[in-house]
Structures are given as C-alpha cells and as structure tokens.
Amino acid sequence: MTDTAETKGPLAGRTALITGASRGIGAASALAFARAGAHVILTARKVKPLEAIEDQIHDAGGTSTIAPVDLTEPDAVARLASAIAGRWDSLELLVLNAAYLPELTPISQVDPKQFTQAIMTNIVATQALLSNFDPLLRRSANARILGLTSSVGAQPRPFWGAYGSTKAAFDNLLETYSAEVARLSPVRVAIIDPGATRTDMRARAYPGEDPQTVKPPERVAQRLVELLAADFETGHRERID
C-alpha cells in the first residue's frame, strides 16, 4: 500500500516507527496501529517476517513500510533515522519494543556474550534511537514515545539479573529523556509493562507454561492504541494485566 491512501481512525495522519515489529507485541502493535489509521514503519532484523506483517496490514487496508535492520550494528540506527528523515518530515510515534532476553541464570553464571547482546539491544540501541530520532520527534506537534519494559527492571528477581539490569537502565534512559524534553518540546514519554503476554520470549522464560493461560499480544497492542488515542502526561507508567 502507498502511504498516500486515505485512512481514518484515532491514529490517522500519524507515522509510527515500531522496533521488534516482526513478531509478538511488536507485530500485534503494527497491525493495531495500522488499523487505527497510522502509517507504520516496521523494523526488525529479518526481512521475511516483516514482509508477512506488511502483507497482513495491506490486506486489512492499512499502510506500512518495512525497514530491516539490526539495531545493534554500528551506525545502524543513524542510517535508519537518515532514511526515514529523507521520506518524512516528522515522526509522531516511536514504540521501543525490541529486546533481547539472555539465558536465565544466577549472576555468577551469566554468559558474557549473551549479556553483551542484551546490553547492546536493550540499552545502547535505545539510547541511539532516542538520540537519532529526537530531531524528527521534535518536529511533530504531538510526538509520543512508548517504551515496553519489564517488571524485573524495577523489582529484581533471582536468575533474571542479566535481563532485569538492562531493563532498569532502559527505564532510566526513558525517564531521563522524558524529563529533559518535557519543557522544551511536545514529545511525551510513557513506559509500559505489558505483563504476562503470549510471546516467544515468554515461552523461552517459562517453557512449562500453558500459553493459553496468559493474554495474547493483541490485548497489549489494543491498550497501546487506547492510550495514544486518549493521550497521557509525560512520565506515565502502567502495567497491562
């Protein structure tokens, strides 16, 4: 679909960038945002899953653009921001959903390579996204950022230290950025804990859990649309149960 098609809905006229959009909450959010009228820019590492989500958006009458990229590669975020700035004058919505979960182990046994990957994905890429997209967000009259976090970032849990520490840093980056821009621009930030959700990451963390006992990612996506439609004060936090 082209991004010139007429759309209606609570997010009509907005351009949204969603990271980790090839599956789980990211994919569900891409579909929900498109149904709500937004033009969605989908980013993740693998092309084919992104194309599958784009096809679903197209079939539902929405519009989207795929941007395959590994956010942890040097200058990858800067290149992405440059490409988007070359096509759009502003960015209205940024959903920071991409995350990496290392193996759950005691702190003394954390795998250094996996921990580094979590740091690069959950912290370094987040800072790069905030930095490189700040100019585009500031050009919007009502830019909004949604950061998807985890309860283990605020409440340490045994064996979750490698992941939890990166999500604590993730929260800190978003809260600090929110405070820095609150009086200088219309950009507003919310941190969302999706709670127990039926995703591949959840299945890895809880291999014995019946997935039907937790909510689907579509429930989280719908709440994100509701939140954006109703708007929020910067610094807003909530957990979706």
C-alpha positions in Angstrom: 0.0 0.0 0.0 1.2 3.6 -0.5 1.4 6.0 2.3 -0.9 8.4 0.5 -4.1 6.3 0.9 -6.9 7.9 2.9 -7.2 6.5 6.3 -9.4 7.0 9.3 -9.1 6.2 12.9 -7.7 7.5 16.2 -4.1 7.4 14.9 -4.9 8.7 11.4 -2.3 11.0 9.9 0.4 9.8 12.2 3.6 8.0 11.3 4.8 5.3 13.7 8.1 3.5 14.0 7.9 0.2 15.8 11.0 -1.8 16.7 10.9 -5.5 17.1 7.9 -5.5 14.7 8.3 -8.9 13.2 6.6 -10.9 16.0 4.9 -10.8 19.4 3.8 -7.4 20.8 5.7 -5.5 18.0 3.8 -7.3 15.2 0.5 -7.0 17.0 1.1 -3.3 17.6 2.0 -2.8 14.0 -1.3 -4.3 12.9 -3.3 -2.4 15.5 -1.7 0.9 14.7 -2.3 0.4 11.0 -6.0 -0.4 11.6 -6.2 2.7 13.7 -5.0 4.8 10.8 -1.3 5.2 11.3 1.3 4.7 8.6 3.6 2.1 10.3 7.3 1.7 9.8 8.3 -1.8 10.7 11.8 -2.6 11.8 13.4 -5.9 12.9 16.4 -8.0 11.8 14.7 -10.4 9.4 13.1 -9.5 6.1 10.6 -12.3 5.6 8.7 -11.9 8.9 8.4 -8.2 8.3 7.1 -8.8 4.8 4.5 -11.2 6.3 3.3 -8.5 8.7 3.2 -5.9 5.9 1.1 -8.2 3.8 -1.4 -8.5 6.7 -1.5 -4.7 7.0 -2.0 -4.4 3.3 -4.8 -7.0 3.3 -6.6 -5.1 6.1 -6.4 -1.8 4.1 -3.6 -0.2 6.1 -0.3 1.3 5.0 3.3 0.4 6.1 6.9 0.5 5.2 9.4 -2.2 6.2 13.0 -1.3 7.3 15.0 -4.4 8.0 17.9 -3.5 10.3 20.0 -4.9 13.2 19.8 -2.1 15.7 23.0 -3.3 17.4 25.2 -2.8 14.3 27.4 0.3 14.3 25.6 3.3 12.8 22.6 1.2 12.0 20.2 3.5 13.9 21.8 6.6 12.4 21.3 5.2 8.9 17.7 4.2 9.7 16.9 7.7 11.0 18.5 9.3 8.0 16.5 7.2 5.6 13.2 8.0 7.4 14.1 11.7 7.6 14.6 11.6 3.8 11.0 10.5 3.3 9.0 12.0 6.2 9.2 15.5 7.7 8.4 14.3 11.2 7.8 11.2 13.3 4.7 11.1 15.5 5.0 7.8 17.3 8.0 5.7 18.4 7.5 2.4 20.0 10.6 0.9 21.6 9.7 -2.8 21.7 12.8 -4.6 20.6 14.5 -6.6 23.4 16.9 -9.4 23.9 16.5 -12.0 26.7 19.7 -13.7 27.9 19.5 -17.2 29.4 18.1 -17.1 32.9 21.0 -17.9 35.2 22.5 -16.8 38.5 24.5 -13.6 38.3 27.7 -15.6 38.8 27.0 -17.7 35.7 25.8 -15.1 33.2 27.1 -15.7 29.7 29.3 -12.7 28.7 28.3 -12.8 25.1 24.6 -13.0 25.8 24.9 -10.2 28.4 26.7 -8.0 25.9 23.9 -8.7 23.4 21.3 -7.7 25.9 23.2 -4.5 26.8 23.5 -3.6 23.1 19.9 -4.3 22.3 18.1 -3.1 25.4 20.3 -0.2 26.4 22.8 1.0 23.7 20.2 0.8 20.8 17.6 2.5 23.0 19.9 5.5 23.6 20.8 5.6 19.9 17.1 5.6 18.9 16.3 8.4 21.3 19.3 10.4 20.1 18.9 9.9 16.4 15.1 10.3 16.2 14.9 13.2 18.6 15.0 15.8 15.8 12.2 14.1 13.9 10.1 13.7 17.0 10.5 17.4 17.9 9.2 18.4 14.5 5.8 16.8 15.4 3.2 18.7 17.2 2.3 15.8 19.4 5.1 13.2 19.3 4.7 10.3 21.7 7.2 7.5 22.8 6.1 4.2 24.2 8.8 2.1 25.9 8.0 -1.6 26.6 9.6 -2.6 29.8 9.5 -5.5 32.3 8.7 -5.7 36.0 12.1 -7.3 36.7 13.7 -3.9 35.8 12.1 -2.3 38.9 11.8 -5.5 41.1 14.9 -7.7 40.9 14.2 -11.4 40.7 16.5 -14.4 41.1 18.0 -15.6 37.8 16.7 -12.6 35.9 19.6 -10.2 36.8 21.1 -10.0 33.3 17.8 -9.0 31.7 16.5 -7.1 34.6 19.5 -4.9 34.9 19.3 -3.9 31.2 15.6 -3.1 31.6 16.3 -1.0 34.7 18.8 1.0 32.5 16.2 1.1 29.7 13.6 2.7 32.2 16.2 5.2 33.4 17.1 6.3 29.9 13.4 6.9 29.0 12.6 8.7 32.3 15.7 10.9 32.0 14.9 11.8 28.4 11.3 12.5 29.3 12.4 15.0 32.0 14.9 16.6 29.7 12.5 17.4 26.9 9.3 18.0 28.9 9.6 21.8 28.9 11.4 22.1 25.6 9.2 20.1 23.1 5.8 18.5 22.7 7.4 15.0 23.0 5.8 12.9 25.7 7.0 9.5 27.0 5.2 6.6 28.6 6.7 3.4 30.0 4.5 0.3 29.6 4.9 -3.0 31.4 2.9 -5.5 29.2 2.7 -8.0 32.0 2.4 -11.8 31.2 1.9 -12.0 27.5 1.9 -14.9 25.0 5.2 -14.2 23.2 8.2 -16.3 22.1 10.2 -14.5 24.8 7.7 -15.6 27.4 7.8 -19.2 26.1 11.6 -19.2 26.5 11.4 -17.9 30.0 8.6 -20.2 31.1 8.9 -23.3 28.9 6.4 -25.3 31.0 3.7 -22.7 31.0 0.4 -23.2 29.1 0.4 -20.2 26.7 -3.3 -20.1 26.7 -3.2 -19.0 30.4 -1.7 -15.6 29.5 -3.1 -12.8 27.4 -2.4 -12.6 23.7 -0.1 -9.7 22.4 -3.2 -8.3 20.6 -4.5 -7.2 24.0 -1.4 -5.2 24.7 -1.5 -3.7 21.3 -5.1 -2.6 21.7 -4.2 -0.9 25.0 -1.4 1.0 23.4 -3.8 2.3 20.8 -6.3 3.3 23.5 -3.5 5.0 25.5 -2.4 7.1 22.4 -6.0 7.9 21.5 -6.7 9.2 25.0 -3.2 10.7 25.3 -1.2 10.9 28.5 1.1 13.1 30.6 4.8 12.5 30.1 6.3 10.1 32.6 3.2 7.9 32.5 3.7 4.3 33.6 1.3 1.4 33.7 1.2 -2.3 33.7 -1.3 -4.2 31.4 -2.8 -7.1 33.3 
